[in-house]
Amino acid sequence: MNAVEPDKTHVAKELKHDRPLTACRFDPTGKYAFTGAEDNFVVRWDLESGAATKLEGHDSWVRAIAFSPSGETVYSGGYDGRIMSWSAAAEKPEPVLRYDAHLGWIRALAVSLDGSRLASCGNDNLVKLWDTADGKLVSEFRGHESHVYNLLFHPSDGSLVSCDLKGNVKHWDVATGNVTREFTASALHIYDKTFRADIGGARGMAFSRDGKQLALSGITNCTNAFAGVGNPAVLVLDWESGKLAVQYEGKEKINGVAWGVRQHPEGFWIGLSGGGGGGWLYFWKEAAAEEFAKVKLPDSGRDLDLHPDSLRVAIAHADKTLRICELRAKPA
Amino acid sequence: MRCQYDCGSNEHRLSRRTLLGGGLIGGVTLGLGGLVTRTGVAEQVKSKQQRILNIFLHGGVSQLETWDPKPNTDTGGPFRSIPTSVPGMHICELLPYTAQQMHRLAIVRSLNTKQGDHGIGTIEMTTGRKNMPGTTYPHLGAAAAKALTPEHFPLPGHILVRSAGPGSGQAAYLGPKYASVNLADGKPPENSVRPQNLPSEVSARRNDFRRKVNDRFAGRRRTADTDAYTFSYDQAEQLMARADVFDVSKEPEADHERYGRHEFGQHCLLARRLLEADVPFVQINHSNYDTHFENFDYHIEQLGEFDKPFATLVADLADRGLLESTTICVMSEFGRTPRINKTYGRDHWGNAWSVVLGGGRIQPGAIIGKTNDNGTAVVDREVDHGHIFHTILQSAGVDTRAEFEVGGRHFPIADPAKDAIRELLA
């Protein structure tokens, strides 16, 4: 791996869609990026050629995208409550499996370490586990009392963690469906008494590479929910104790939401913000609450992923563009 | 100054109900209970009290997430449309319960109020007039109360059920007796229960004395203001005697469950109770829809609260035989932009949006007007706040082309430059 220089991060490629983007993920092989948008399509982008292939089948926007460990299969979860699986590399991918999974939006998908289970969560306050071979429901986890915004499998022990609108984090035993532990990311939620509505949720979620920390990203210090007046933040929890290790925020307070978070193999965290303050990439490390580097993006960011080569990030933008940014200086 | 607004004639003692119902017939102009109408009298008297229920969705509900969905378009957002109980009529999937009541309601999809300011939009939608600095027009509730409240009615004619905080329905030149009585947090009007340490006999003696002094004063110096003052005392007494009308806890437990225990559910149940008690105008405010940020998430949350109680209320009014004498409107100060902004929000938009009407003389199941494919412009039957104001009152039987007479001056009931949406009225 070449050395990264976060402060030199730059846009290396722009891939244009015809609607604002909502989601992006690199496939595990690193050949493609997949996006969701304010339409009913998933689009596969060939990173080398820039060729776009539409995956058609959803009846609403898609924000949840996940892959089998090999990258052979891509799963999409839509605001239509439907999960679909596709052959990721097929010339013209057709749905392999298609099932109505949730009542209301699906907000996140995650695949188990061995690839046999797909976890989903959504606006029906449920977490569900599916058999990836046939799309059959394996189990349904109840306990959240608000929309479930995100979920992940732990990278080594295979347990499942989910976070809801109100910042309640639940650690599930996949075998029994029982809640093993509960902890809070309440800094990412408020009930706005003026507008009489909740705002919050883990918009992004990632484990550290060693599985010892869990990062949740969203909006904090929110003073006006309906105008999005609040600051992007990433909460890093110590996985063993469930306690807050550090809360990352920007040195300069801007309005926005941290829509994505990833840990780089070198140990620093990358956060993406979007909102009234524009789009920014933040770089935080260790216990320092303030960033050691940040980079302004051309537009508001809505989702983030780190490429398997750890040199590139994909950012889904509101201006209909998928930007591939390199975490190093531009070649001379 | 001697009061000039009421000559004390028999005509003035007739119920305001005599103004109702015959507004479209035409005829001689008569002064009745402070109103002037061109219609005849006796034949217009309705056997049933007419009522109006106005549900105001504060902040500006999105027409695309409610009554005029545009799925699969660049402006349509993530929600799908669903069929309703009216063949061919679709509304947003966020309103599944309401969808089953649409055969009792009608949609006007062609409002162009050209207004994107909260305050001005609220004024214009609730007064039916263009906002003019320095001029105050009566709220729809005040006009309805003046036109529809029977003589000697023991309750306020204009009630606003809302959350805590400021806001009320102004009566303007109609006089303070038609201003809204506000039930903040759905609670009974303040001081409507006699203090325990004041026995009823003592209270009665005090009031007798006050009346005596007041009558003596009024004999020489009666004005509209002193009358309003006297009225407020009389009304307070009557209201205290009927305080149970405001007590939603007296409704059956099963109904609390059906409407929901949350605030809007309880307010809808209270509205049913008030309408059953023949209160002529009830407004419920539901807050908030000013969703510049994450419009879709908030509409899930707010409409999730609105949908079931509203649909339950419509169904209950129909089942109890009250819908034909209760005109319903669901309005906001404006709609929201078809364009989705960078934070998944929609902004203020008065150029192409919708309201829902029902009951009274409203044609059930009707769709009036049309917007273009992605909802950015009205393409058929453009109307505004003035038309809606006329339509609501005419649906309740008020001749909106008539005038109110106040202190010897005549005031048009509604904007004379506008009229009702005639094809929407049975």
Boltz contact constraints between the chains, C-beta under 6 A:
constraints:
  - contact:
      token1: [A, 59]
      token2: [B, 80]
      max_distance: 6.0
  - contact:
      token1: [A, 60]
      token2: [B, 78]
      max_distance: 6.0
  - contact:
      token1: [A, 61]
      token2: [B, 78]
      max_distance: 6.0
  - contact:
      token1: [A, 79]
      token2: [B, 78]
      max_distance: 6.0
  - contact:
      token1: [A, 195]
      token2: [B, 288]
      max_distance: 6.0
  - contact:
      token1: [A, 196]
      token2: [B, 287]
      max_distance: 6.0
  - contact:
      token1: [A, 196]
      token2: [B, 288]
      max_distance: 6.0
  - contact:
      token1: [A, 197]
      token2: [B, 298]
      max_distance: 6.0
  - contact:
      token1: [A, 197]
      token2: [B, 301]
      max_distance: 6.0
  - contact:
      token1: [A, 226]
      token2: [B, 290]
      max_distance: 6.0
  - contact:
      token1: [A, 226]
      token2: [B, 291]
      max_distance: 6.0
  - contact:
      token1: [A, 226]
      token2: [B, 292]
      max_distance: 6.0
  - contact:
      token1: [A, 226]
      token2: [B, 293]
      max_distance: 6.0
  - contact:
      token1: [A, 227]
      token2: [B, 292]
      max_distance: 6.0
  - contact:
      token1: [A, 227]
      token2: [B, 293]
      max_distance: 6.0
  - contact:
      token1: [A, 228]
      token2: [B, 293]
      max_distance: 6.0
  - contact:
      token1: [A, 228]
      token2: [B, 343]
      max_distance: 6.0
  - contact:
      token1: [A, 275]
      token2: [B, 343]
      max_distance: 6.0
  - contact:
      token1: [A, 300]
      token2: [B, 342]
      max_distance: 6.0
  - contact:
      token1: [A, 318]
      token2: [B, 342]
      max_distance: 6.0
